[in-house]
């Protein structure tokens, strides 16, 4: 038979029964769909430039270091960060993460110095919802934070918020900048930024707002 593509589901990390973990992510390789019960296992199995598709919400127990060039297709599902420092996702230096989302997104944790997405490399965001809770003192955390010189973030759409303020500012987008060196880049082409007022800036803190 010609002209057809055979697609086969392979439970690479499949639960043995309905009482065990559910599948949360899938990767298509050569017409075969591999399914995984954790996002960490899916990322470990992904090839460079692969697309990891969420098929359920994900709750992380530690920061997920994205150390490959990959695309996360979140659809309507959400990644919930751990309540630890740096929280949800961290994009490694010299790596690129692309996020495509509809109603899904990334929610950083709370009760610590959490960040929804910490960027040392490159990040493109196409839609979705992104937020972070307050720290242990009820003060604001960064939703998207660019933490490395020469890192780059491109935002084409989505909704972004920090649930609390720090010293009167909401750190919706935040750049860590060191004087006298190359400045990280944040380019915004679209999106909604809750309580963000770009005209209120200070040197070294261009992306916080109040």
Secondary structure, 3 states (H helix, E strand, C coil): CCCCCCCEEECCCCCCCCCCCCCCEEEEECCEEEEECCHHHHHHHCCCCCEEEECCCEECCCCEEECCCEEEEEECCEEECCCCCCCCEEECCCCEEEEEECCCEEECCCCCCCEEEEECCEEEEEEEEEEECCCCCCCCCEEEEECCCCCEEEEEEEEEEECCCECCEECCEEECCCCCCCCCEEEECCCEECCCCCCCCCCCCCCCEC
